[in-house]
Amino acid sequence: MIELMFNFGMDVVFVRIDGVNVYFGNSGQGAVVAQIGNMKLDKAGTIREFPDLAADPEWKEKAIARFKHKIISLPNEKERSNYIIQDLRKHGYVPKLRQQKGFRPEVIH
């Protein structure tokens, strides 16, 4: 299991990677984590990432399926965490810490 911590504005965002399962949470919601399917996705942000879903009434389900497919295609948790760091960084999230299997957290540069 790998846990990541990001700053986004005034919030602290948490990402937990447990095998192929990815959970997200933030300090604004009491640090409760949820899988991506239970989260509210921003349609404009999703369309920027996947322009072909703009007119699709099932845009959310298809975007979630693409995310899950990408996560499953990566070989291990370390690669999954690197992908999430890279992806969230381009959307303004500032990576802070990565903690693997309960060991001491490392600072992400």
Secondary structure, DSSP 4 states (H G I P E B T S, - for coil): -EEEEEEETTEEEEEEEETTEEEEEEGGGTT--EEGGGSPPPHHHHHHH-GGGTT-TTHHHHHHHHHHHHHHHSSSHHHHHHHHHHHHHTTT-EEEEEEETTS--EE--
